[in-house]
């Protein structure tokens, strides 16, 4: 290794070559960071896409940011990014969607039963086959005699442990097979506004509760009919829309990494993802791009600690690694090394996270 280090890789003298190398190194660092993300965070789901479609978009966006969408990458399938969500939202709904990455996906089951909070905008006088504004109108009834006091007076009937029937499955547009009513929990229903025929509610409920069914039932209780115009989830478990849900312009690797760290403190100890302790000693510098040789260890000992971790780079000087000089890459667990000037640009983008 010492002899190999003595052969300094030729400097990247051309400006264009230097720019390419810098970009490649930056992409590699981002890819490495992406593949180390693990935990739970919240994102702000916009209207239209389903929860599953949104996760696909997020995955594509993150992989594109890290340069992991090239044909070579897809062909090699070096790594996959595991992402899931903690509770389906209607495609027309927006708001807090809890997302798990890697080991965080194992925590999502517990999120299904956590309380949720919604702002629901309903409209009296019309019923639809989907119970919301995306469906076809199936019935129309008068609402002109309904007052704010009438609405407030019946809300208590929909609080506590109540029985509720499923509506239509919006993701497929198919009617759900008739099922017995289920026991669900509503912690609170607060009246916010009434501008006939529209009304607004603030609802906090347990898992498995359908806001569309609630609005539909309210319409029936008022001897009319109703459907959901808009629906916003403002909270799920400890995650709130204002404080924790990342908007679309912050769906980046760095922002998600920061959010994962912030959100970890919100989860119960038994659910919170704990980062494993580093196997490296304190006198060794470890980053996403390289490992600096320790001055207090023999080189053969340093190599031994890297066995079984192909893809890591070794460099005697962190400053040199940023220009891809004097860097050696561990190709396999047999400790075979190759210098960076022997790698293609594509391979160079992979070596840091193989």
N, C-alpha and C positions, 0 to 999 in steps of 0.2 A: 504494500500500500504506500509506503514511504517513497519508493522508487517511482510509483505511478504519479504520486503527488508532485514529484519534482518536475514532471513534464507538464508545464503550464499550458492549458488550452489556449489556442490563439485568440487574441482579443478581437472583439467585434468592432472593427474600425469604421465601417460604412454606417452612416446615419440611419439608413433604411434598415440595415441589418440589426442595428442596436435597438431601433424602435420595435422591430418584430420580436426580438429576444425579450425585451421588456414586457411587451404585451403577452407573450407566451408565458413568461414567468408569472405575470399577474393573474392570467387565466388559471394557471396551474394552482396557484395559491388559493384562488376562489373555489376551484373544484375540490381541493383538499378540505377546505373549510366546510363546504357544502356536505361532503360525505362524513364529516364528524358531527354534524348537527343531530341532536337527539333530545326529545322532550315534547312538551305541549305548549302551544301558544294560541292566540285568537286572531282571526282575520275578519275584516269587514266584508261580508258577502254582498255584492251588488245584486240588483234585480236581474231576472232573466235566466242566468245559468243555474242548473241544478247543483247541488252540493258536489256530486261526483264530477260533473263537468268542470266545476271551479277548481277542484284538486288537480285535474289533468292540465288545466291552464297554468296553475301555479307550478306544477312540476316542469312543464315545458319552459316556463319563464326562468326558473332557477337554473335549469340545465343550459339554457341559451346563455345566461349571464356567465356561467362557468366554462363556456366553450365545449359543452358535452353533447352537442346536437349534430356534430359532423357525421357524414356517412361512415367514416372509419370507426367513430365511437359506437354508433348503432350496430355496426357489424361485429365489433369485438365484444360488446356487452360486458365491459370490464366490471362495472358496478351498477347497481340499481338503487333508486331512491324510493324508500318505503314511506308512503304518506297515507293517512286516513283522517276521517272526521268523526267528531263525537256527537252526531245527531243530525239527521237529514232535515233540511229546510225546504219549504215549497219553493219552486223556481221563481215565483213572483215575489217572494219575501226577501228581505234584506236584513243585515245586521250581524250579530256576533255568531261566528262559526268557529268552534274549537277544533283545532287541527293537531294531530300528532305526527311526529317524524321519527322514524326508526324505532327505538325502544319506547318512545312516547306513544306509539300506536297501541301498546299494551295497556295504557292507562285510559283509553277512550271508552271502554265499556262502563267504567265507573261514572263517566260524564253523562251517560244516557239517563241516569236516574237523578241527576242533580237538578235543582230548581232552575226554571227559566222565566224570563220576564219579557213581555211584549207590549208594544203600542199597536193596537188594532184599530183600523179605520173601517167602520161598517156603513152600509147603506140600506135603509129600510125600503120596503115596497117591491123589491125584486128578489127572486130566488134563482140560483143557477145550478146546473148539474155538477159543478165542481165546488160549489159553495163559496167561490170567489169570483173576481171580475174576469178571469180567463175563460170561464165556461159560458154555455148558452143559457139564456133566460128560460126558465121552466115554469115560472109562475109570477104573477103580479097581483099585489093586494094594496088597498089604501093604507095610508100611514098618517094622513093629515090630522087626525085627532090624538095622535101619540105625543105626549109631552115629556120634557126632561124628567119630571117627577115620576112619570110612569116607568121610564127606563131605570132610574135610580132605585125605584121601589122593588124591582124584581131581581136585582143583581145578587142579593143575599141568597137567593135560591140556587145560585151557581157557584157558591163558595163552600169549601170543605171537601169532604169525600163524596163524589157524585158519580153517577153512572153515565157513560158516554159511548155512543156508537161511532165507528169509523165512517169517514166520508169516502170520497173517490180518490183513488191513487193518482195524483197529478203527474207524476213522472212518466206514466205510461198512457194516461188518459182513459184507463179502463176502470170500470166500476169494481169496487172491492166486493167480494162475495159476502153475502149477508152473514154477519156474525153477532153473537150476543153482545150486549152492552158491557163495557169494561168499567171497573172501578178506577177512577182517576182522582187526582188531588188538585184543588185550586186553593192557593193560599190567600189570594186577595183579588178582587175585581173592583177597580176604582173608575168612576165616571169622570171624564175629563172635559168633554165638549159635545154640544148638540146644535147642529145647524141643519134642520130638516132638509132632506131625508138622511143626512149623514151624522154619525155619532162616533166618538172616540173613546176607547177604553184602555186602561193600564192593567194588564193581567200578569199575575205571578202564579206559576203552576208547577206541578211536578212533571216527571218524564212521561211520555206517551200521551200527552194532552193535545187535542186539536183545537186551535183557536177558530178555525173555520166552522167547526161543528158548534162551538160556543155561540158565535154570532148567529148562525142559523137557528139555534134553539131559542135565542133571545127574541128573534123575529117572530117565531111561533108563539112564544109566551105572551107577546104583545098583540096577538091575534092578527098578525101581519106576516111578513117574511123579510129576510135580510140576507146579505152576503158580505164577504170581506172585500173591501176596495184595495187596501194596502196593509202590509204587515211588516213590522220591524222588531226583530229580537234585540232587546237592549242589554240583556244579561243572560249568561249561562254559567251556573256555578259561581265561582268567584270572578269570572271574566266579564267586564263591562264594555259597552260600546265606546264610551268616551275615553276610558283610561287604557284599555288593553287591545282593542281590535285594530289591527294594522290596515290602513286604507290601501288601495291598489298601488299608489305611487311609492309605497314602502314595502312591497313584496320583493325584497332584495335579500341576498344572503346575509349581509351585515346586519340589516334591520331585524331579520328573523332570529339571528344568533343572539342579538341583544334582547329581543322579546322573550326568547326561550329562558334566558337567565332570569329575567324579571318575573316571568310567570311561574317559575319553579318555586318561588317563595310563597305562592298563593295556594299551592296544593298541600294536602295533608302529608305528613312525613312518610306514611306508608305508600303514597303514590308518587311523591316527588322523585324525579330522576336524579340520581346522584352520579356525578362524574367519577370514573375510576381514578384512583391515585396513579400518578405517573410512575412508571417503572424506572425512569431515568433518575440518576443521582443529582444532587443540587449543583455539582460542578460541571454539568453538561448542559449546553444550551440547545433547546429543542424548539423548532418552529415548524410551520407547515411546509417549508421549502427544503430545509437541510438540517443536518446535525453537525455542530461544530466539534471537532476533535478535542477531547479533554486533555489538558496538559498534565493532569495528575494520573492518567491511566496509560498503560501501554497500548499501542495501536491494535495489537492482536486481541486484547481484552475488549477494546471498543467494537471491533468487528463482531466479536462473539455476542455482544449485547444486541446487535442488529440482526442476528441470524433469525430467519423466519419472518422478516419484515421487508420483503422486496419492494423496491420503489423508492426507498429513502436515499437521499443524497448526503454525501459527506464532504465537508469543506473545511479547510484549516482557518478560514477567515470569513465571517459573515458578510463583510463588504464585497468580497469576491463573488459570493453566490448571487448577488443582485445583478451581476453582469455575466453570469453563467461561465465564469472562469474558474479553473482549478477545482472543478466539481466532479466527483465520481458518483456513479449511480449503482446501487446494489440491485442486480438483475434477478436474483433468486436466492433461496435459502442455503445455497452452497457457497455463498459469498463470492460469486463472480461479479466483477465490476466492469463498467464501461464508462469512457469519458464522454462528456456531453457533446463534444464536436463530432461524435460518431453516431449521433441520433438525429432522426428527422424532426422537423418542427412538430409534427403530430405526436411522435413518440415522446418528445420533450414535454408536451402538454399532459402526458399521462404519468410520467415517472414519479410525480409527487404523491400520487394517491392510488397506485396500483394495489 
